[in-house]
Amino acid sequence: MVWLLAQVNIGRLVAAPDDPHVRGFMDALKQVNALAEASPGFVWRLQSAEGDATAIRISDDERDIINVSVWSSMDALTDFVHRSDHASYLRRRRDWFEVFGSVYQALWWVPAAHRPTESEAIARIEMLAEHGPSAEAFTFSRPFPPPDDTLVD
């Protein structure tokens, strides 16, 4: 079986999505999403009809937003997050997002045809928060390899 890397990150904006305080983030979404889609190893991202995931509600607070994507490998995701133009937006996250008091991102392996839902992604964050890094939910700093499908006789 071919395995791909899924990632989720959540955050709470410092203001409502239509507030001028987060305009820089909201205005950059199309550019950042296009950058991701053009990056080597990108496979898929969660999005609504609006073209991003900001309209997908994960709580009663409209400031809580989610990002879920699937990549061909840990190297591909790492290159996008830390070595592409995405890094300049990442450095500004404190301008747009509150400091999150708990786990806000998780990584896990999925079969190639699988596309994670927002509820599945939230469950991975909760799993990581409750149990720490494991093969089911891990971090950039504590990665796990894809499952081994080798059958033992």
Order of alpha helices (4+ residues) and beta strands (2+ residues): beta-alpha-beta-beta-alpha-alpha-alpha-beta-alpha
